[in-house]
Amino acid sequence: MKHTVCLVPGDGIGPEVAHAAQRVIDASGVDIEWITLPAGAAAVETHGEVLPEETVRAIEAHRVALKGPVTTPIGGGFTSVNVGLRKRLNLYAAVRPVRSMPGVKTRFDDVDLVVVRENTEGLYSGLENEITAGVVQSLKIATRTACERIARYAFNYAHERGRKRVTVFHKANILKKSDGLFLACAREVHEAIAPDVEYEELIIDNGCMQLVRDPTRFDIVLMENLYGDIVSDLCAGLVGGLGVVPGANIGDGCAVFEAVHGSAPDIAGKNLANPLALIMSGVMMLNHLHEREAASRIREAYDAVLREANPKEITRDIGGAGGTEDFAEAIVRRL
Ligand code: NAI
């Protein structure tokens, strides 16, 4: 079956890793027509805006995108393309599977957890103002609709994937209203649709401590937007870093697959970026498109490359000396 997929290379290391991922996916034999779309710094030059309407419309129309990272300036400047895209397309669930990778040495061997992050509200509503000189406020938004929706997603995901436990990270001891609502919704949804799934609540500071002590005890970890952003990177660090953790942003209409990492300006344009996280995101995308055979062949191919650990074939962040294209080439050779 032929698929149409929107490819948003992004900026920084985005075009490099997007090219590598596209190459690997094409080599798997799956029939994809790619529509390349602008976003980020490159889009400002060509379209005068970071998130051109044409990009949003095309993803809405074709419903699936593979996206590279996009830079968001700190402090002033334009608002985030990522936040904009997630809001416009209502991509309410960020799903980030974190698993120990063969050949990638870390302190833990059997990590296999999934971070499910609410992707549309919390402090990411971007509602900030200066009340008076030297005093600013940022509004954290929590709605019953979004809290219930993400809880339902997490418990349904547990059922579909045979996962046993959902742990909610929260700070409802301090944020009694917003995180309190998030917790109340998680409890209600658990009782209503998944009483067979084990349910646990941890205050996030304790949750982070337990994650770094023994991540193998976690299965699905559910949390609101900002906590999910931070904890995703923490979890990536447990299994080998940002180069090996994929992600999906899922809505009822569309799905945008992207790595957890950012545009990595420190290594952009140097053929140093690890393309694996985006390739793994591509595997999640192929599963979403029901191209399971191609997805598992790519997964087996990159697992083989990692297991063999030839320094020329893997990138520096995971102990190699190869470049982005060497890694992609090595995976393609094994397909
Ligand atoms: P980052 O994830 O871009 O980089 C953090 C560190 O990890 C850097 O040292 C970088 O070199 C390294 N790294 C990241 N990806 C790598 C890869 N594939 N291979 C090897 N090393 C890799 O995070 P940072 O520096 O905080 O953010 C840079 C920019 O990216 C910011 O403008 C941020 O807003 C944006 N960003 C975009 C995201 C997206 O588009 N989904 C997600 C996260 C950040």
Boltz pocket constraint, residues with backbone or C-beta under 6 A from the ligand:
constraints:
  - pocket:
      binder: B
      contacts: [[A, 13], [A, 17], [A, 68], [A, 69], [A, 70], [A, 71], [A, 72], [A, 73], [A, 82], [A, 242], [A, 243], [A, 258], [A, 259], [A, 260], [A, 261], [A, 262], [A, 263], [A, 264], [A, 265], [A, 266], [A, 267], [A, 272], [A, 273], [A, 274], [A, 275], [A, 277], [A, 317]]
      max_distance: 6.0
